[in-house]
Amino acid sequence: MVSVESVAVGDIQVVRVTGEIDLATRDLVWSELLLWLDNAESALVADLTGVTFMAAAGVHLLLDVARNAERRGVRFALIAGDNTALSTLHLTGVDSAIPVHPDLDHAIAVLRQAAVLPVRAPSDTAEHRRGPHRHRGRAG
């Protein structure tokens, strides 16, 4: 059994998932996250602190949502306190692909800070201004 509820925290949509995320519940969680991703103004946070079990289907689901969020220009983050979800995210390496925060306050603070930092275009970087690096090898 799984339940999904959502709340807006300013311009950040927070979706709380409780219960088990497995093959039987994947479609429900997927449709809810995509629904709220469509409505998110700047960021979507999936709160997994209430998740008691996460199968491979749940891992793939989160990676799919992250790809959809990136295509739409919406930041996506996870909250996984110290529970089963955090262990699964760590063991599968998802925590290196999607930002994982210990609680809602931390996630909101990081997302808000990221929203105000300027994004530099590649043409603004010092390396781009210098031009491509050319390496000269020794003739043998």
C-alpha positions in Angstrom: 0.0 0.0 0.0 1.2 3.5 -0.8 -0.2 7.0 -0.4 0.9 10.2 -2.1 0.0 13.7 -1.0 1.3 17.1 -2.1 1.7 20.5 -0.6 3.2 23.7 -2.1 5.9 25.5 -0.2 6.0 28.8 -2.1 7.1 27.9 -5.7 8.3 24.5 -4.6 6.0 21.5 -4.9 6.5 18.8 -2.2 5.1 15.3 -2.8 5.1 13.1 0.3 5.2 9.4 -0.5 4.4 6.9 2.3 4.4 3.1 2.2 6.0 0.8 -0.3 7.2 1.7 -3.7 7.3 -1.5 -5.8 6.0 -2.8 -9.1 2.4 -2.8 -7.8 2.5 0.8 -6.7 4.9 2.3 -9.3 2.3 3.5 -11.7 0.4 5.4 -9.0 3.5 7.1 -7.7 4.7 7.8 -11.3 1.4 9.5 -12.3 1.3 11.6 -9.1 4.9 12.8 -9.4 4.3 13.6 -13.1 1.1 15.5 -12.3 2.9 17.6 -9.7 5.9 18.0 -12.0 3.6 19.6 -14.5 2.3 22.0 -11.9 5.8 22.8 -10.3 6.9 26.4 -10.9 10.6 25.9 -10.1 11.2 22.7 -8.2 9.7 19.4 -7.2 10.7 17.6 -4.0 9.8 13.9 -3.4 9.7 13.4 0.4 10.5 9.7 0.9 10.8 9.8 4.7 7.6 7.7 5.0 8.7 5.0 2.5 9.1 1.7 4.2 10.3 -0.3 1.2 11.6 0.6 -2.2 12.1 -2.0 -5.0 14.0 -1.6 -8.2 10.8 -0.2 -9.8 11.0 2.7 -7.3 14.6 3.4 -8.1 13.9 3.5 -11.9 10.8 5.6 -11.3 12.9 8.3 -9.5 15.5 8.4 -12.2 12.8 8.7 -14.8 11.2 11.6 -12.9 14.6 13.3 -12.6 15.1 13.0 -16.4 11.6 14.5 -17.0 12.3 17.3 -14.6 15.6 18.2 -16.3 13.9 18.3 -19.7 11.3 20.7 -18.3 13.8 22.9 -16.5 12.4 22.0 -13.1 14.9 21.1 -10.3 14.2 17.8 -8.6 15.3 16.7 -5.2 14.6 13.9 -2.7 14.2 13.9 1.0 15.2 10.7 2.8 15.9 11.1 6.4 17.5 8.0 7.9 15.2 5.3 6.6 14.9 2.5 4.1 14.7 4.8 1.2 18.0 6.4 2.1 19.7 3.0 2.2 18.3 2.0 -1.2 19.2 5.4 -2.8 22.8 5.0 -1.4 23.2 1.3 -2.4 22.0 2.0 -6.0 23.9 5.2 -6.5 20.8 7.3 -7.0 22.0 9.7 -4.3 24.8 10.7 -6.7 22.4 11.3 -9.6 19.6 13.1 -7.7 20.2 15.5 -4.7 19.1 13.9 -1.5 18.4 16.0 1.6 17.9 14.9 5.2 14.7 17.0 5.8 12.3 19.4 4.1 13.9 22.5 5.6 17.4 21.6 4.2 15.9 20.8 0.8 14.0 24.1 0.6 17.0 26.1 1.7 19.3 24.5 -0.9 16.7 24.8 -3.7 16.1 28.4 -2.9 19.8 29.2 -2.8 20.3 27.4 -6.2 17.5 29.5 -7.6 19.2 32.8 -6.8 22.7 31.9 -7.9 23.5 33.1 -11.4 23.8 30.4 -14.1 26.8 31.0 -16.3 26.6 30.2 -19.9 29.5 28.2 -21.4 30.6 31.4 -23.2 31.1 33.1 -19.9 33.7 30.7 -18.6 37.4 31.6 -18.6 38.2 28.3 -20.4 35.9 29.1 -23.2 37.3 32.7 -23.6 40.8 31.3 -23.8 39.8 28.9 -26.6 40.5 25.2 -26.9 43.6 23.7 -25.3 46.0 22.1 -27.7 48.5 19.6 -26.5 51.7 19.1 -28.4 53.1 15.6 -28.2 56.7 14.7 -28.7 57.7 13.2 -32.0 59.3 9.9 -31.2 
